[in-house]
């Protein structure tokens, strides 16, 4: 027999209280909390300083698609207990907020801005994938911001590449459709 909704609601409430206490008494008292805060603020600041404001809309589309995709994949992976994040920047918000909402989108946006041809874009995406998969992820594990359970770094490598290709293709397609229908 399935539990009724009241039991589910009560357990959610208990989890909320435990998570909030863990955040208050543990997470925000670690140096890694400040690092997570920096991962959230610094990339956005840098991006705003260097972004090509004339192409802002299409560049932001890249960032939004990267954010949506990485957040979705992170939710699926962490809910399937393939990996996890022991600490949070904010209580009961997505644990990997700094990475999914800033680091990954900003990186894809900057690559899109600075590498306009597909050839150079692919080279940059592969380089970024190597860096994220085999340097950044192991560092995040070493400092305790990221834990892997049933995952290998090599699995991340093609995912970063595929994300880059798909979000660029979608953005280019949207831009071309827009231009086709808005000729002046």
C-alpha angles and dihedrals in degrees: 000000000000119000114256121246093257090063091048090049092049092050091048089052092050090049090050092054094046091046092049092050091047090051094047098042099035119012102050092045094063129089088232089066088063090047089053090050090051090049087056101046108029099057091050092049092049091045093052091050094052106028116119099244091198089063095035097124097053092041091051089050088058090051094047092049090048090049094049093046097045092044092050093048091046092052091049093046097045094043089051087051092238088131138349147197116230095196137046133209091214127018116265096356121114108300095225096048095132094054101038096040102039121003098049098038093045091050093051091045093052092047090050091049098046101037107051099167120075092234094056092038091056091048090051093046092050090049091049090048091053091048095046096042101042105025112023098039094049090048091051088051092048093053094044102248093113133032126194120207110162099005137092127208090237090065091062094054100074091038093060089048094047091048091052094049095046097045092047091048091049093047093048089048092050091047092050093048090049092049092047092055097039104052112148 
